[in-house]
Amino acid sequence: MRAFTRTSSAAADPAALHRARAEPRPPVHPIGSVHASIVNSVVSGWPRDNARDGAGAPCGTAGRSYDFSRISIHAPRTIDKDKIGGRAGFGDDNAAVAFDTGSGAGSGSGSGSGSQPKPAPPAAPPKAKTAGVDSFVVQWSKNTAAGGDSPTNPRLRLDFKAKFKNDADHDPALADFRQNAMAVWEITDGPLKGRKVEETMHDDHYSRADADEGSATGVSFTSNDNPGVKDINKDDVLDYSFTAEQMIIDTSQAGKVIAKRGPHTATIKGKDPRSYGGVPKTLNS
């Protein structure tokens, strides 16, 4: 063990002592006081009875302790993390750097002072609506309206009635009506013998714009058609055939057919009074 040597107060230079006491001590960090107390307690128990000075004589230090509290311990300087990368804290090898690591540091439970909540996901776009049909009925009949069954203007009557869906998934304004039709007829005898017409199935240009009640965008649609022959004589022998099919389409899906009735065929034959075939008829599926 290294011997400790102290100079007695009697031999000390009074002026030097005075100067030593006059010099202000730098502030002692609290941890320094705790550390000095612990060291003093340990050192005070060391066996120093055999300690010798430089001449080999006992130094008389038995039972004495050393005051380590006079050792100045200063608080570490704290350097802002945001300034690291500049000049702060660099070039000073003795500078202590302390960082604030946040309330969760070292515990494993914290996320750090820089954590941010995740942004909420974007709202889903509204669901696109389509057209839908609650009911769709087509009725075929002999035309009994005024002049509808006259000897010179025999006709049929078709009545269309539809109700469209209107809910979270369906918009009635997206539904529309179509009809394909064809007529084939000939006068086989009588004053106008030889007159004839022959058509192929075609778009008959019906739509919701032809509604006779309701609207072009509402949930209800009704309309009608009155096919037949006009300006013939009561004695003309008629052979008339009319074929048609009706459809509800979805305009949001490029005219996709979502309901269909037909095709169905009705006839008018002979001279007045003429006979009607294929009527009455109701198509609802």
Solvent accessible surface area in square Angstrom, and as a share of the most:
residue,aa,sasa,rsa
1,M,177,0.79
2,R,211,0.77
3,A,48,0.37
4,F,74,0.31
5,T,103,0.60
6,R,140,0.51
7,T,104,0.60
8,S,70,0.45
9,S,94,0.61
10,A,100,0.78
11,A,78,0.60
12,A,25,0.20
13,D,74,0.38
14,P,104,0.65
15,A,49,0.38
16,A,39,0.30
17,L,59,0.29
18,H,126,0.56
19,R,138,0.50
20,A,52,0.41
21,R,183,0.67
22,A,68,0.53
23,E,117,0.53
24,P,124,0.78
25,R,154,0.56
26,P,53,0.33
27,P,114,0.72
28,V,63,0.36
29,H,53,0.24
30,P,98,0.62
31,I,103,0.52
32,G,2,0.02
33,S,56,0.36
34,V,82,0.47
35,H,105,0.47
36,A,5,0.04
37,S,66,0.42
38,I,105,0.53
39,V,39,0.22
40,N,34,0.17
41,S,78,0.51
42,V,89,0.51
43,V,4,0.02
44,S,51,0.33
45,G,62,0.60
46,W,88,0.31
47,P,110,0.69
48,R,10,0.04
49,D,102,0.53
50,N,130,0.66
51,A,19,0.14
52,R,101,0.37
53,D,48,0.25
54,G,88,0.85
55,A,98,0.76
56,G,45,0.43
57,A,46,0.35
58,P,90,0.57
59,C,32,0.19
60,G,47,0.45
61,T,3,0.02
62,A,53,0.41
63,G,79,0.76
64,R,117,0.43
65,S,60,0.39
66,Y,34,0.13
67,D,86,0.45
68,F,60,0.25
69,S,49,0.31
70,R,142,0.52
71,I,101,0.51
72,S,51,0.33
73,I,54,0.28
74,H,108,0.48
75,A,59,0.46
76,P,75,0.47
77,R,137,0.50
78,T,104,0.61
79,I,23,0.11
80,D,71,0.37
81,K,100,0.42
82,D,131,0.68
83,K,123,0.52
84,I,75,0.38
85,G,71,0.68
86,G,46,0.45
87,R,218,0.80
88,A,39,0.30
89,G,31,0.30
90,F,130,0.54
91,G,86,0.82
92,D,58,0.30
93,D,144,0.75
94,N,147,0.75
95,A,22,0.17
96,A,45,0.35
97,V,71,0.41
98,A,38,0.29
99,F,94,0.39
100,D,112,0.58
101,T,84,0.49
102,G,20,0.19
103,S,130,0.84
104,G,12,0.12
105,A,51,0.39
106,G,91,0.87
107,S,74,0.48
108,G,80,0.77
109,S,101,0.65
110,G,38,0.37
111,S,90,0.58
112,G,37,0.36
113,S,93,0.60
114,G,65,0.63
115,S,60,0.39
116,Q,145,0.65
117,P,120,0.76
118,K,190,0.81
119,P,123,0.77
120,A,90,0.70
121,P,115,0.73
122,P,128,0.81
123,A,98,0.76
124,A,89,0.69
125,P,114,0.72
126,P,129,0.81
127,K,153,0.65
128,A,87,0.67
129,K,86,0.36
130,T,43,0.25
131,A,7,0.06
132,G,6,0.06
133,V,33,0.19
134,D,83,0.43
135,S,54,0.35
136,F,2,0.01
137,V,42,0.24
138,V,0,0.00
139,Q,89,0.40
140,W,2,0.01
141,S,35,0.23
142,K,77,0.32
143,N,1,0.00
144,T,114,0.66
145,A,54,0.42
146,A,108,0.84
147,G,44,0.42
148,G,0,0.00
149,D,65,0.34
150,S,30,0.19
151,P,51,0.32
152,T,69,0.40
153,N,39,0.20
154,P,2,0.01
155,R,58,0.21
156,L,0,0.00
157,R,74,0.27
158,L,0,0.00
159,D,43,0.22
160,F,2,0.01
161,K,133,0.56
162,A,3,0.02
163,K,101,0.43
164,F,2,0.01
165,K,67,0.28
166,N,101,0.52
167,D,70,0.36
168,A,83,0.65
169,D,59,0.30
170,H,37,0.17
171,D,46,0.24
172,P,10,0.07
173,A,46,0.36
174,L,43,0.21
175,A,3,0.02
176,D,24,0.13
177,F,0,0.00
178,R,72,0.26
179,Q,0,0.00
180,N,35,0.18
181,A,2,0.02
182,M,61,0.27
183,A,14,0.11
184,V,59,0.34
185,W,30,0.10
186,E,69,0.31
187,I,0,0.00
188,T,63,0.37
189,D,78,0.40
190,G,27,0.26
191,P,91,0.57
192,L,47,0.24
193,K,137,0.58
194,G,51,0.49
195,R,102,0.37
196,K,133,0.56
197,V,57,0.33
198,E,143,0.64
199,E,69,0.31
200,T,108,0.63
201,M,75,0.34
202,H,76,0.34
203,D,65,0.34
204,D,40,0.21
205,H,153,0.68
206,Y,40,0.15
207,S,26,0.17
208,R,8,0.03
209,A,92,0.71
210,D,64,0.33
211,A,30,0.23
212,D,85,0.44
213,E,110,0.49
214,G,60,0.58
215,S,51,0.33
216,A,58,0.45
217,T,84,0.49
218,G,25,0.24
219,V,54,0.31
220,S,51,0.33
221,F,0,0.00
222,T,22,0.13
223,S,6,0.04
224,N,37,0.19
225,D,16,0.08
226,N,52,0.27
227,P,15,0.10
228,G,31,0.30
229,V,5,0.03
230,K,141,0.60
231,D,106,0.55
232,I,4,0.02
233,N,59,0.30
234,K,111,0.47
235,D,69,0.36
236,D,0,0.00
237,V,46,0.26
238,L,2,0.01
239,D,61,0.32
240,Y,3,0.01
241,S,36,0.23
242,F,11,0.04
243,T,18,0.10
244,A,0,0.00
245,E,21,0.09
246,Q,0,0.00
247,M,19,0.09
248,I,0,0.00
249,I,16,0.08
250,D,0,0.00
251,T,69,0.40
252,S,55,0.35
253,Q,74,0.33
254,A,106,0.82
255,G,30,0.29
256,K,110,0.47
257,V,69,0.40
258,I,57,0.29
259,A,15,0.12
260,K,91,0.38
261,R,28,0.10
262,G,29,0.28
263,P,82,0.51
264,H,34,0.15
265,T,58,0.34
266,A,1,0.00
267,T,33,0.19
268,I,0,0.00
269,K,91,0.39
270,G,25,0.24
271,K,109,0.46
272,D,56,0.29
273,P,126,0.79
274,R,25,0.09
275,S,70,0.45
276,Y,42,0.16
277,G,27,0.26
278,G,40,0.39
279,V,27,0.16
280,P,123,0.77
281,K,86,0.36
282,T,71,0.41
283,L,26,0.13
284,N,91,0.47
285,S,116,0.75
